[in-house]
Amino acid sequence: DAVAVSVAREALEAGADKRLPAIGGISLAKPLMHSETIADHELLREVIERLRQRAPDCYALEGFARSEEQHVAVVQRFGRYPHRNQLLGRAS
């Protein structure tokens, strides 16, 4: 959702994740994982690294990071999430 990505990006660029516990930073950043824009995934990777520095033992963060790697691999390969094609009326 473009609105969720926009709000998340604005908050993260303002450093809002730095004022939240790691799990809050994950929640704030999650819309970027569902973006089809590589720049959003690059920002998400930066946020993940910031959170890792603050909370190196956060199990949820490591799962989130693994999930992000899977998501960005799909966008890098196809330029989008192909499973959305039918719903969005796009050709496969």
Salt bridges, closest charged atoms under 4 A:
GLU13 OE2 - ARG9 NH1 2.58
ASP17 OD1 - ARG50 NH2 2.97
GLU36 OE2 - ARG84 NH1 3.69
GLU36 OE1 - ARG90 NH1 2.93
ASP40 OD1 - ARG9 NE 2.81
GLU49 OE2 - ARG52 NH1 2.59
GLU62 OE2 - ARG52 NE 3.00
GLU68 OE2 - HIS41 ND1 2.81
GLU69 OE1 - ARG45 NH2 3.21
